[in-house]
Amino acid sequence: MKIKKGELKMKTKIGLLMIVFLVAIANLNAQDKTETETNTELLGLPGDNLDLYATLDLFQESKTIEEFEASLNDEKTGINNLDLNLDGDVDFIKVSTQQDEDDFAFVLQIDVLENETQDVAVILITKDKDEKVTIQMVGDEDLYGKDYAIEPKLEAPAVTANPAYSGSDTVVVKSEPATVVVIESEPIVHYVYSPVYVPYYPPYYYGYYPPYYHPYPVISINIYFGRNRYHRNHYHGGHRGGNTVVINNNNTYNNYSRTRNTSNTVNRNKNEGNYKPNDASKHPSKDTKTKTDRQKPDSKNKSTINENKKTTPSNKTNVKPSTKPANKPSSKPASRPSSKPKGKRR
């Protein structure tokens, strides 16, 4: 029996439509599964939009603190998705250095408003008397909850043969661990303990950012998590299944704790439930946007603002805000931050 040409075309179309339908159903099921997995891993806090696992990976791969800061704020890396002032754009994160002999603290900070700074997290590097270096990252309590700390998985345990084993299977003995991470060999660690290292103090502040920085929109939390999930395999800690990482309680961390910065705006937004995961990819309403815009310095009057900052600090909060950040200031601040710890190792 011959099949007419028209019938053949119709059957082909139906077959293609069935394939498309089945693929669409499979994609929807996969998306639902991904969203379910993401929701179980979310903290329900602002820190969901800065994956510390991915951040610490980037830190260890960077050759200098300046390089780390620039890469962290680059849209292409896809790591920073924080929007603490809720203006729809990702915030600029600056990295401030604290040092006490062989102990280092690199503090990640966001200038939420002209007179409000919020610490995001701190990276701690410590060298003990045996020249062994340890590194860990601690999320700020306001953004990640209490004691949210991660550190690298240094090694996988070796396999030791059991001399009493009487089975027929061959036992493969590993004389050395399968995976070993030598922290001392990481580019950034090698740099900070080298003679050429100079502590880095970012010259940037609210409304004044480096020329390479261009604000970019916040992305969906599901896309963000899917992009960075694989970084978690390199570390242990966090809050998944309970945090077993003990925060290094050395002089550097103690000094950092005393100089920690918090923002009233961040705390208010958190208490009012404004940092909702499902809203991560949405811009705020027109009223909210207008309110936020009024809090940013006016780029047209930036020279006047600069002058006011130098001569009349008491009028600092009366400066009219602007929506767009200006470029890097022409000169570095005259004095270094007062938060640099002073003291001796115990």
Buried (B, 14 or more C-beta within 10 A) or exposed (E): EEEEEEEEEEEEEEEEEEEEEEEEEEEEEEEEEBBEEBBEEEBEBBBBBBBBBBBBBBBBEBEBBEBBBBBBBBBEBBBBBBBBBBBBBBBBBBBBBBBBEBBBBBBBBBBBBBEBBBBBBBBBBBBEEEEEBBBBBBBBBBBBBEBBBBBBEEEEEEEEEEEEEEEEEEEEEEEEEEEEBEBEEBBBBBBBBEEEBEBBBBBBBBBBBBEEBEBBEBBBBBBBBBBBBEBBEBBBBBBEEEBEBEBBEBBBBBBBEEBBBBBEBBEEBBEEEBBEBEBBBEBBEEEBBEEBEEBBBBBEBBEEBBEBBEEEEEEEEEBEBBBEBBBBBEEEEEEEBEBBBEEEEE
